[in-house]
Amino acid sequence: MKNKKTCLGLLACSLLFSMCTSNKENQTYVHPVPEAADTNVVLPPSWAFGVLYGSYTNQQETVERVDEIIAHDYPIDAYWIDSWFWDHANEGKGPKKYMDFVADTIGYPDRKAMWDYLQKQGVKGGFWAWDCIFQTGNEEAFADFEEKGYFRNTYVESNPWHNNSTTTAMFQTEGGSKKGTLCGNIDFNNPEAVAYFKQRMKHFFDEGADFIKLDRTSAINVCKVMFEMSQEFGRETKGRGFLLSHTGGMESEEFKRYPGKWTDDTRSDWTIEKPTKNFNSWVPAVALKENIAMFNDTARKSSCNIPFLANDMGGFDMGITDQLDEELFIRWLQFSQFNPIVEAFSQPENPSANLAYRYSERADRLFRQYTHLRMELFPYVYSYAHKTRLEGELMMRKLPGQIYEYLFGNELFVAPVYEQGATEREFMLPAGKWVNYWTGDVLEGGQMQKVAAPIEQIPLLVRQGSIIPMRAYARSIEQGTNDVLTLHVYPGANSTFTLIEDDGTSNDYLKGIYAKTDISLKMEQGGMKVEIAPLLGYYEGMNQERSWRVCIHGGEAVKSISCNGTDLQVENAEGTVTSSLFTSDKYQPTVFNITY
């Protein structure tokens, strides 16, 4: 007996030593750069893959707006204040304050307190900026840059946008044309000018701002500087910056280093082909249908090459009307949840600010439903964000000859509804078998299919054989955790999925410091196996254990589920079978056996 105990003790010590050695090796492991990698791609911070909001609120209104969003049980990861940040009382009229490097100290009497409040709510804060200085009303800042030789050119700006404009609409002034003002374009190719510009802007970040929304230009050299300020000065980052800029500035692959972008100022309408309202001539001819094409039309739209692209959910300009279109907003919000970056924004003339609870109870309910799903999908979305860099393939995957349908990752097929009043959607489904997310019906691919599309549902299909990792809902990405994951399994074919994780805030992933977990589904006679391989790699702050469960869709025949030899409790709800949790060491194999 004594010898047996001694042997068991030695075995335990041996296993412990082996595990410690394995963990030590993993913690120093550096993933090599794959041959297919697009090394120009830089990832935004993990929080940028949640839900972002922008508006024209002053300090008090900003706090109230964030509170309202939270009170409606909406996720919120970031909030930026648009152009009125510089002069809220005058509604961004200008040219005074654009840009004086002081901004509005009346509408925002204590910006530090405002940013601190957002930080306590788990919300990143941003503000609007551009790349020039108007002389009128900003004589000191203009003269300063001019005397130092930090303008690449000066000219008389007669465009009234923030230059005596009475609204955010370009080319509109009160009482006709106004005299222009001298404008200096800052020279962002001059290292001294760049360093000085950063110095003048740094105090905004010292107060607590985290990122910039850049307007007027998307030139690479300007994007670079604005992005670097977020990296270098943002108090809540560890070097992973963030930026929102227009879709231009794509003359070289370098643009991918400064994420992200949005699809410019869109029209709150269904399509430009059959307008339902009138718009000012300056508003780009892009409504919902055309906006979808900006993500997918490889033949005509360079914007579809942008790795981390967002759009103003609901459209930016509401048109020359005071009527809101609830149906349009719902269809738009459904599409937006299956974009790389999700953000809600509108012109200040829109009384709803494109907030769902200001449209209707139905819009409020559906926005909550879809954004919660988005947050739960974070492990899936973030893995594909990494794959954008590692595999050189975008998260929104184009289908040959199809502009208005796409794959979101490899497992999800999305067919947004862009026709007013439509309750059905017809499309060419890719080859293979697909499961209707809403009904569980199995559809054959490689042919035209038509599915029901009531207002509550965007046509969403899951590839048969898919493994989709999801986590519990949290109000922000950083408040959530991957330490408890549910693997949603759609049986019918063998498949694999690679879960990729990192710390979400540093640039360690660029050095190969991140974690990969390969997960496979193997169909067998009488059942199937879900095999979770030992994790490879490590990142700062990673927990060594994880709790897993499997959720089998269309699992009516499932009789039992075990994991690593332990029988698990199962719950059967309308043909979807979910196991209880199993906790294991990430560096050890974990195998779920599902029997019929």
N, C-alpha and C positions, 0 to 999 in steps of 0.2 A: 504493500500500500504506500509505504514511504517513497519507494522508487517511482511508483506511478505518479505521485504528487510532484516529485522532483522533475520527472519528464514533462508533465503538464506545465510546470512553472518555466522550464527551459523553453518549451514550445511557445508559451505566451510571450516570453522575453524576445524570442527570435522573431515572432510576428510583429511585436511592437517595434523592434529595431528595423525590421524591413519596412514597416509603414513610415517610420520617422525618416529613413533614408530616402524612400520614395517621395515623401513630402518635401524633403530638402532639395531633391533633384528638381521637382516641379517648381519650387519657388525660385529656382535660378534658371529655369528653362526659358529660352527665347525662341519664339516661333520664327522660322525662316520666312523670307518674303517669297510668296509663290510667283512662278513665272507669269501667270495671267494677271497679276496684281496691277491696278492702276494707282501708281504711287503718287499721282497728283492729288488724289482724293484725300481730303482731310475731313474727319468727322466732326459735326457739332457736338457739344456736350450732351449727355444723355437726356437732360431735362428738355432739350429742344424737340424731342420726339413725343412729348405730351401734347398739351393744348395751350396755345398762346393767344393773347388778346391785345388789341391796340385801340386807342381812342384819343379824344381831344379834351380830356378832363383836367381840371386844376387839382391842386393838392387835396383839398377836401373831397372833391368829386372822385378822385382816384381811389382814396381809401374807401369811400362809400361804394364805388363800383366793384372793387375787389370783394368787399363784404357781401354785396348782392350776389355775385357769382358763386361765392362759397355757400351762401344761404340757400341757393337753388340746387345745391349738391352737384355742381359742375366741377370737373377737374380744371385746375389752373396752374400752369407752370411758369408763365411769364406774362408781363403786362408792360407795354410801352406807351409812352405819351407822344403823340405825333406833333406836328409842326407848331401847334399853339404852345408848346413847352417854352418857346422863346418869348411869346407875348400873348397870353391867354385872353386878357380883357379886350384886346383889339381883334380877337379871333384870327390871329396870324396875318393881319392885313399888310404889315410891313410898309416900307422897307426897313424902318427902324427895328433893331434887334437882330436882323438876319445878316451875318451872325456876329454878335458882339462879344462872345465868350463869357457872357454874364448870364444870359437867359432871363426868365421872368422870376424876379424875387418877390413879387407881390402875389401873383397867383399861386406861387410855391414858396411861402415864407420860410419854411424849414424843410428843405429837400432831404436833408439827412434823416429827419424824423420820418418822412414819407417812405424813403427807401428802406429804412430800418423796419417800419411796419410791414412792408411787403416781405422783407426777409423773414420776419417772424411767422408769416403765413406760408412760408415755403415758396414764395413767388419771386422770380428774378425781375429786375426792373430795367427798362430801356428808354431811350429818348431819340428823337428825330434830329438829324443833322444833314448838312450838305457841304459843298466843296468851294464855296465862294463867300465874299463879303460885299454887301451893298454899302456904298459910301454914305448915302443919306441916312442920318440917324445913328450911324456907326462910325463917325468920322475918326475917332481915336483908334479903333481897331484897324480901320482901312489904312490910315496913315502909317501905323506901326508896320504892317506887312509891306506896304509900298516902299517905305524908307529902307527896309531891310532887303528889298529886292526879292520878296517871296511870292510875288504874283508872276504867273507865266504870261498873263496879258490882262489888260483892262479894256473895257468897252462900255458903251451906254446901253443899259438894259431897259427896253421899253415894254417887254412882256410884263403884265401887271401881276403875275403870280407872286405872292408875297411882296409885291411892289405896288402898293395901293389897291390890291385886289380886295373886294369886300367879302369874298368867300374863298373856299379852297379851290373853286373852279378856275382853271386857267383862262386868261383872256377876258375876264369879266371885271369891270370896274363900275363904281358908282358915279353916274353923271358923265359918262363918256371917257375918252382917253385921258391919260395923265402923263405928265412929263416923266421921262425915264430918269434913271440914276446911274451913276458910274458903278460898275461892277468889276471886282477883281477876282479872277480865277486863281486860286492858290496853286502853286507849283509843287505838285506831289512827286515830281521826278527829282526835285532838289533835296538832298538829304538834310541840309540845314533847315529848309522850310518845313520839312516833315517833322524834324525833331522839335522845332519851335511850335508847330501846330499841336503836336502831342502835349507839349508842356502847357499850352493854353487850355487844352481840353481836360487835362488830368484831374482837375478839382471836381469835375462832375462824377468821376469814378470814385474819387476819395470820399465823396458824400454818400456813395452807395450804389450808383448805377452800374449795370452789368454789361450792357450791349447797346448797339446803335442801329437804328433804322436809317439807312442812307437813301436820300432822295436826290433828284435832279440828274444824277450821273450813276453809271455803273462801271466806269473805267477801272481797269484792273489795278492801276497804281493807287487810286483812291480807295477802292475796296480793301486793298492790302493794309493801308494805314488805319482805316476804321476798324478792321478786324484785329490788327495788332494791338490797338488800344484796349479792346476787350480782353485780349490775352494778357497783356502786361499790367493793366491797371484794375481790372475787375476784381473786387475783393473776394468774391465767392468762387473764383475759378482757380485752377491749378495749371493754367497755361492753355486750356482748351477754349478758344474764343468763339464768339458768335456774332453774326451780322445778318441783317435783312437788306438786300439790295435788289434793284430791278434786273430784268432778264438779259440785259445787254452786257457788254464787256466780255465777250466770249471769243475774242480773236485768237487767244491761245489757251492751251489746257491749264494754264496757271490759275484761271478763274476758279477751278475746283478747290483751290487751297483756302478759299475765303467763304465758307458757307454761312448762310444759305441765301436763296433768292425767292422772290414771289412773282406771280404772273402779271404784274403791273396793274393799272387801274382798269378794272373790268366793269361792264354794264350789268346792272341787276335786271336781267331779262333772259328769256329762254334762248333766243338766237337772233343774230342780226338779219337772218333771212326773212323772218316774219316778226318784226318788232311789235310788242304790245304797248309800248310807250315811247315818248320822244326823249332824246338826249341832246345835250349841247354838243356841238361839232367836235370839240376838243377831246371828248371821251373816246378812247380807243374802241374800235369796232370788234369787241370781244364780249360776248355774253356767255351763258353757261356752256352751250354746245361748243363754241369756239374755245372756251377755256379748257375743256376736256382735251380738245385737239392739241393745245399747247403742251400737254404732257406726252402725247402719243403720236403725233403726225411727224414721222421721221423724214418725210419727203419735203415738207414745207416749213417746219418749225424747228429752229435751232434750240429753242427752249427745252425740247424733249431730251436734250443731252445733259441737262442740269441734274446732278445727283440728288440734291436736297432742295426740292422745289415745293413751294407752298402757293396757296391762292387766297385772296380775300373771300372767305366763306360768305356766300350770299351776294357777292359782287360789291364793288366799291361805290359806284355812282348809282343812286336809285332812280335817276331820270327826272324829267320835269313833271313831277307828280307828288302828291302827298299820300298816295295809297301804297300800302305794303302788300307784297304777294307772298302769302304764307306757303302756298304749294311750292313755289319756286325756291324759297328759302329752305324748305325741308329737303327737296331733291338735291340742293347744293350742299347742305350740311352732310347728307349721306355720302356723296361723292368725296367730300373733303377728308373724311375719316380714313380713307384709303389713299392718301397722299403721303409722301415722305415726311413733310412737315405740315402741321395743322394750325391754322390761325384764323381768328374772327376779327374783321375790321370793316369799317365803312367810312364814307365821308361824314362830316359832322351834321350835314343837313338831314341825314337819315335819323328819324326820331327813335328807331329801334336800336341804333348802333350795331345792328346785326347780332343782337343778343336774343336768344330764342324765347326767353320768358317775356319779352316785349312784343312778340308776334302773337302767340296764342298758347293755351294750355296744351294743345296737341304738339306744337313745335317744342315747347318746354320739355314735355315728356320724351319726345323722340331724340332731342339733342342730348338729354341725360343718358338715354339708352345707348346711343351710338358712341358718345364720348367715353362712357364707362367701358364699352367694348374695346375702344381704342387703347385705353390705359391697360386693360387686361392683356392685350396683345403685345405689350411692350417687349417681352423676351423674343418674340417672333420678329417684330419690327426692327429691334436693335441688332439682332443677328444679321438681318439682311442689310442693315446700314454698314456693318463691318464687311459683309460680302461684296458690297459695292466697291470697296477698296481692294479686298483680297482676291476677288474673282473678276473684277472689271465689268460687272453687269449691274445695271440699275435696279433699284427696288421695284419701280413700276416697269414691268417688262412688256415690251411691245409685241403685238401679234401681227404677222404679215397681212397687209391689206385691211387692217382694222384700226380705225382711229378712235372709236368711241367705246371700245372695250379693251381690257388689258389684264395682265396677271399682276397681282400684288404679292411679290415673292413668287415662288414656284408653285405654291399650294392653293392660292386663292385666285379665282377668276371673278372680275368685277365688271358689271355692265350698267353704268349709271343711267338713270332715266333723265332725259333732257327735253322731252316733249310735254307741253302743257296738257293736263288731263289724261295722260297715258296711265293705264292700269295693267298693261302687258308690255313685255320687252322681247324682241326677237333678235337673235345674234347667231353668228357662227361659233360653235363651241370647239375648242381645241381637241385634238385626238385624245382618246382614253375615256374613262368613265368618271363622271362628276356627280357630286351629291349636293342637292339644293340645301343650302345652309338653313333655310327657314322651314322646309317641309320634310327633309330627309329623302325626297325622291331621288332616284338614280337616273341620270341622263347620259345618253351615249354621245360621245364627242365625235369630231370629224364631220359634223353635219349641222344644218340650221336647227335651232331650237327656239321655242317660245315659252316663256314662263310668266306666271302671274306676277305683277309688280304693283300691289296696292300701295297707297301713299306711305304706309309704315315700313315698306321693304324696298331696299335696293337689291336688284338681282345679284346674289352672291353665291358662288358655287365653290365647293371644296374638292380638290382632286382626290379620287379614291386611292387609298393607301397613305394619305397624309398623316403626319405627326405635327401637331401645332402646339407648342408650349405656351401656356398662359399663366398669369399670376393673379392674385387677389387684387381687387380694385383698391387704389389709393388716390387721394385727391391730387397728388403730384408725383412725378416719376421718382424724385428723390425720397419721398415719404414711403414709397413702395419697396418691395423686396423680392428677389429671385430665390430666396431661401426656401420657399414653399411653391412648388410648381405643379400644375396639372397638365398632363400630356393628353391633348384631345386627339383621339385616334379614329380614323375613318377607314375601316378594314376593307380589304379587297385586292391589295397588291403589296408586294414588298417595297420598302422605301427606306430612306435615311433622312435625317435632319441633323444639322450641326448647330448646336447652341453656342453662341459666342458672347462673352461677357468681359467687361473691364471695369475700371473704377469710375468711369463716366465723366471725369473732370480733368484728368491729366493727359499728357501726350505720350504716356508710357507705351500705349498701343502701337505708336509709330516705331518703337524700338523692338516690337515683337513681344511685348509684355501684356498678355491677355490670356483668357481661359477658353478652351474649346472642349465641348462635350458632344461626342457623336452618339446619336440615338437611332436605333434601327427597328423597323417593324418586319417581322418574318411570319408569313402565313404558313400554317402547318395543318396537317390532317387532324381534325378535331379541335382546332384552336389556333392560337398565334402567340408569338413572343414579342415583347418590347424590351430590347436590350439597351441599357445605358452604359456605355463604355467609361472606364476611368477618365476623369478630367485630365486634360493635358495643359499645363501652364499654371499661372497664378497671377493675381493682381492685388494691389494694396487694399487691405480692408476686407478681403474675401473670407467668408466663413468656410470651414472645412466640411461641415455637414449640410445636407439638404434633405427636405421632405418632399417626396414625390407621390402623386396619385395618377391613375389612368382613368380617362373618361372615354368609353367605347360608344361611338355613335352608330346606331343601327345594330346594337348589341343584344337584340331580343333573345338570341340563343345562348348567351353567356351563362354558364352555370357556376363558375368559380374563378377567382383571381387570387394568385399567390405572388409573393415577391421574395426572392432569395430563400425560398422554402417555407415562408411564413404565410399562412392563409389570411386573407384580408376580408373584412366585411365589404359587402357590395350593396349598392342602392340602385334600384331599377326604376327609372322615371320615364314613362312613355318611350321605351325602347332604347334609352340612353343609360348605360350602366357605368356607375362611378365607384371606384374602389376607395377604401379608407387610405390614410396616409402611411407611407413607409419611409423612415428616416435612415439614411445611410451616409457613409463617408464618401465624399466626392471622388476620392482617389481609388475607390474600390468599385468593381463592377456591380451593377444592380439590374436584375432581370425580373420582369413581370411575366408570369405564365397565365394566359387566359384560355380557359377550356370551355368547349361547347358541350 
